[in-house]
């Protein structure tokens, strides 16, 4: 309920400010690229999945997995040039960053399972 309220009030505020600044041009979608419509639908899916995951695995793991998924997807999109993005070369620092994130997740989960085992 809180997330729905926040998204709704943010959307209403954005529409009001956009209408004040841009006027009726804000609602002219004739020049919008098809990819942007797709990105909007993906955003709806991300919000739904995030809310569902928080109920099942908790907020901390949900946020950690979301950040890793976003950064991994951005690296893949950058190196392949998917979704109307300019193609950029894969550098060693991209790979090292992804590996460090996965190591961090492993350590985070290992420490939690170790504490849970010692409590039992």
GINOR-V385564 format. One record per residue. RES is the residue in three letters. PHI is phi in radians with two decimals (* if undefined). PSI is psi in radians with two decimals (NA if undefined). D_CENTER is the distance of its C-alpha to the mean C-alpha in whole Angstrom. Layout:
BEGIN
res = <RES RES>
phi = <PHI PHI>
psi = <PSI PSI>
d_center = <D_CENTER D_CENTER>
END
This chain:
BEGIN
res = <UNK UNK UNK UNK UNK UNK UNK UNK UNK UNK UNK UNK UNK UNK UNK UNK UNK UNK UNK UNK UNK UNK UNK UNK UNK UNK UNK UNK UNK UNK UNK UNK UNK UNK UNK UNK UNK UNK UNK UNK UNK UNK UNK UNK UNK UNK UNK UNK UNK UNK UNK UNK UNK UNK UNK UNK UNK UNK UNK UNK UNK UNK UNK UNK UNK UNK UNK UNK UNK UNK UNK UNK UNK UNK UNK UNK UNK UNK UNK UNK UNK UNK UNK UNK UNK UNK UNK UNK UNK UNK UNK UNK UNK UNK UNK UNK UNK UNK UNK UNK UNK UNK UNK UNK UNK UNK UNK UNK UNK UNK UNK UNK UNK UNK UNK UNK UNK UNK UNK UNK>
phi = <* -1.13 -1.12 -1.08 -1.10 -1.10 -1.12 -1.15 -1.16 -1.13 -1.15 -1.11 -1.08 -1.12 -1.12 -1.12 -1.12 -1.08 -1.19 -1.15 -1.38 -1.68 1.33 -1.20 -1.09 -0.98 -1.74 -1.62 -1.75 -1.13 -1.68 -1.32 -1.22 -1.07 -1.06 -1.16 -1.10 -1.08 -1.08 -1.11 -1.16 -1.10 -1.05 -1.07 -1.10 -1.12 -1.10 -1.06 -1.15 -1.13 -1.11 -1.13 -1.18 -1.07 -1.20 -1.57 -2.04 1.64 -1.20 -1.12 -1.14 -1.06 -1.17 -1.07 -1.15 -1.12 -1.12 -1.09 -1.10 -1.13 -1.20 -1.13 -1.11 -1.15 -1.13 -1.09 -1.16 -1.17 -1.36 -1.68 1.32 -1.19 0.99 1.00 -1.68 -1.23 -1.36 -2.16 -1.26 -1.35 -1.97 -1.05 -1.19 -1.15 -1.16 -1.08 -1.07 -1.13 -1.10 -1.10 -1.11 -1.14 -1.11 -1.06 -1.11 -1.06 -1.10 -1.02 -1.23 -1.12 -1.12 -1.15 -1.21 -1.18 -1.17 -1.12 -1.19 -1.28 -1.30 -1.19>
psi = <-0.72 -0.74 -0.73 -0.74 -0.79 -0.80 -0.70 -0.85 -0.63 -0.69 -0.77 -0.78 -0.72 -0.72 -0.73 -0.86 -0.76 -0.70 -0.66 -0.75 -0.83 -0.44 -2.58 -0.31 -0.44 -0.55 0.24 1.83 0.18 -0.55 0.13 2.34 2.59 -0.59 -0.59 -0.63 -0.75 -0.76 -0.64 -0.73 -0.67 -0.70 -0.72 -0.76 -0.69 -0.77 -0.78 -0.82 -0.64 -0.79 -0.73 -0.71 -0.61 -0.61 -0.62 -0.73 -0.04 2.79 -0.65 -0.90 -0.62 -0.81 -0.74 -0.84 -0.62 -0.77 -0.77 -0.76 -0.73 -0.78 -0.66 -0.78 -0.69 -0.65 -0.78 -0.74 -0.66 -0.75 -0.44 -0.32 0.37 2.78 0.88 0.44 2.61 2.45 2.30 2.61 2.60 2.22 2.79 -0.57 -0.47 -0.81 -0.76 -0.72 -0.77 -0.73 -0.75 -0.64 -0.78 -0.65 -0.73 -0.73 -0.76 -0.82 -0.76 -0.83 -0.64 -0.79 -0.70 -0.76 -0.56 -0.73 -0.72 -0.68 -0.62 -0.47 -0.62 NA>
d_center = <20 19 15 17 19 17 15 18 20 17 18 21 22 20 22 25 24 23 27 29 28 27 30 30 28 25 26 27 24 27 26 22 21 20 17 16 16 15 11 12 13 10 8 11 10 7 8 11 10 9 12 14 13 14 17 18 17 16 14 14 14 11 9 11 10 6 6 9 7 5 9 11 9 10 13 14 14 16 18 19 19 17 16 18 17 20 21 21 23 21 22 23 21 18 19 21 17 16 19 19 16 17 20 19 17 21 22 20 21 25 26 24 26 29 30 29 32 34 34 35>
END
